[in-house]
Amino acid sequence: MANTASAKKADRQNERHRLHNKYYAKTTRNAIRDIRNTTDKATAEKNAPQVFAMIDKLAKIGLIHKNKASNLKSGIQVYINKLA
């Protein structure tokens, strides 16, 4: 339990940041899932830049590691290239 005013404020900020990070991480996971579940190459290619930007933002703010972001983007691109 926080005892000082600054610790209480830090708890409030941490909760806001946690919810903010959770929202963006979940939204990005859903977007990745939607691309990987599509069978239409044109739709996947159209949505890929937005998903790549979302992944880059997660890496930039430190929610995922930059190498994980790179691996995710690579995997998505490989999937898109395999679509007929």
CYANA upper distance limits for C-alpha pairs under 8 A (distance plus 0.5 A):
  2 ALA  CA      7 ALA  CA      5.80
  2 ALA  CA      8 LYS  CA      5.86
  2 ALA  CA     11 ASP  CA      8.15
  3 ASN  CA      7 ALA  CA      7.09
  3 ASN  CA      8 LYS  CA      7.62
  4 THR  CA      8 LYS  CA      6.78
  5 ALA  CA      9 LYS  CA      6.70
  6 SER  CA     10 ALA  CA      6.59
  7 ALA  CA     11 ASP  CA      6.70
  8 LYS  CA     12 ARG  CA      6.90
  9 LYS  CA     13 GLN  CA      6.71
 10 ALA  CA     14 ASN  CA      6.45
 11 ASP  CA     15 GLU  CA      6.73
 12 ARG  CA     16 ARG  CA      6.92
 13 GLN  CA     17 HIS  CA      6.60
 14 ASN  CA     18 ARG  CA      6.43
 15 GLU  CA     19 LEU  CA      6.78
 16 ARG  CA     20 HIS  CA      6.65
 17 HIS  CA     21 ASN  CA      6.48
 18 ARG  CA     22 LYS  CA      6.52
 19 LEU  CA     23 TYR  CA      6.66
 20 HIS  CA     24 TYR  CA      6.98
 21 ASN  CA     25 ALA  CA      6.53
 21 ASN  CA     63 LEU  CA      7.86
 22 LYS  CA     26 LYS  CA      6.51
 23 TYR  CA     27 THR  CA      6.58
 24 TYR  CA     28 THR  CA      6.61
 24 TYR  CA     58 LEU  CA      8.20
 25 ALA  CA     29 ARG  CA      6.72
 25 ALA  CA     58 LEU  CA      7.63
 25 ALA  CA     63 LEU  CA      8.16
 26 LYS  CA     30 ASN  CA      6.68
 27 THR  CA     31 ALA  CA      6.77
 28 THR  CA     32 ILE  CA      6.69
 28 THR  CA     51 VAL  CA      7.42
 28 THR  CA     54 MET  CA      6.60
 28 THR  CA     55 ILE  CA      7.26
 29 ARG  CA     33 ARG  CA      6.62
 30 ASN  CA     34 ASP  CA      6.63
 31 ALA  CA     35 ILE  CA      6.88
 31 ALA  CA     51 VAL  CA      6.84
 32 ILE  CA     36 ARG  CA      6.74
 32 ILE  CA     51 VAL  CA      7.22
 32 ILE  CA     76 ILE  CA      8.22
 33 ARG  CA     37 ASN  CA      6.58
 34 ASP  CA     38 THR  CA      6.79
 35 ILE  CA     44 ALA  CA      6.13
 35 ILE  CA     47 ASN  CA      7.90
 35 ILE  CA     48 ALA  CA      8.04
 35 ILE  CA     76 ILE  CA      8.12
 36 ARG  CA     76 ILE  CA      7.56
 36 ARG  CA     79 TYR  CA      7.64
 38 THR  CA     43 THR  CA      8.25
 38 THR  CA     44 ALA  CA      7.32
 39 THR  CA     44 ALA  CA      8.47
 39 THR  CA     83 LEU  CA      7.27
 40 ASP  CA     44 ALA  CA      6.85
 40 ASP  CA     83 LEU  CA      7.78
 40 ASP  CA     84 ALA  CA      8.46
 41 LYS  CA     45 GLU  CA      6.54
 41 LYS  CA     80 ILE  CA      6.79
 41 LYS  CA     83 LEU  CA      6.15
 41 LYS  CA     84 ALA  CA      7.18
 42 ALA  CA     46 LYS  CA      6.61
 43 THR  CA     47 ASN  CA      6.73
 44 ALA  CA     48 ALA  CA      6.42
 44 ALA  CA     80 ILE  CA      6.99
 45 GLU  CA     49 PRO  CA      8.15
 45 GLU  CA     80 ILE  CA      7.42
 47 ASN  CA     51 VAL  CA      6.96
 48 ALA  CA     52 PHE  CA      6.50
 48 ALA  CA     76 ILE  CA      8.43
 49 PRO  CA     53 ALA  CA      6.66
 50 GLN  CA     54 MET  CA      6.79
 51 VAL  CA     55 ILE  CA      6.72
 52 PHE  CA     56 ASP  CA      6.62
 52 PHE  CA     73 LYS  CA      6.73
 53 ALA  CA     57 LYS  CA      6.65
 54 MET  CA     58 LEU  CA      6.92
 55 ILE  CA     59 ALA  CA      6.90
 55 ILE  CA     69 ALA  CA      6.37
 55 ILE  CA     72 LEU  CA      8.40
 55 ILE  CA     73 LYS  CA      8.12
 56 ASP  CA     60 LYS  CA      6.54
 56 ASP  CA     66 LYS  CA      8.38
 56 ASP  CA     69 ALA  CA      7.00
 57 LYS  CA     61 ILE  CA      6.75
 58 LEU  CA     62 GLY  CA      6.65
 58 LEU  CA     63 LEU  CA      5.67
 58 LEU  CA     64 ILE  CA      6.35
 58 LEU  CA     69 ALA  CA      8.44
 59 ALA  CA     63 LEU  CA      6.36
 59 ALA  CA     64 ILE  CA      5.42
 59 ALA  CA     65 HIS  CA      6.08
 59 ALA  CA     66 LYS  CA      5.70
 59 ALA  CA     69 ALA  CA      6.74
 60 LYS  CA     66 LYS  CA      8.16
 64 ILE  CA     68 LYS  CA      6.99
 64 ILE  CA     69 ALA  CA      7.25
 65 HIS  CA     69 ALA  CA      6.85
 66 LYS  CA     70 SER  CA      6.73
 67 ASN  CA     71 ASN  CA      6.63
 68 LYS  CA     72 LEU  CA      6.58
 69 ALA  CA     73 LYS  CA      6.72
 70 SER  CA     74 SER  CA      6.56
 71 ASN  CA     75 GLY  CA      6.57
 72 LEU  CA     76 ILE  CA      6.73
 73 LYS  CA     77 GLN  CA      6.67
 74 SER  CA     78 VAL  CA      6.64
 75 GLY  CA     79 TYR  CA      6.72
 76 ILE  CA     80 ILE  CA      6.72
 77 GLN  CA     81 ASN  CA      6.59
 78 VAL  CA     82 LYS  CA      6.81
 79 TYR  CA     83 LEU  CA      7.09
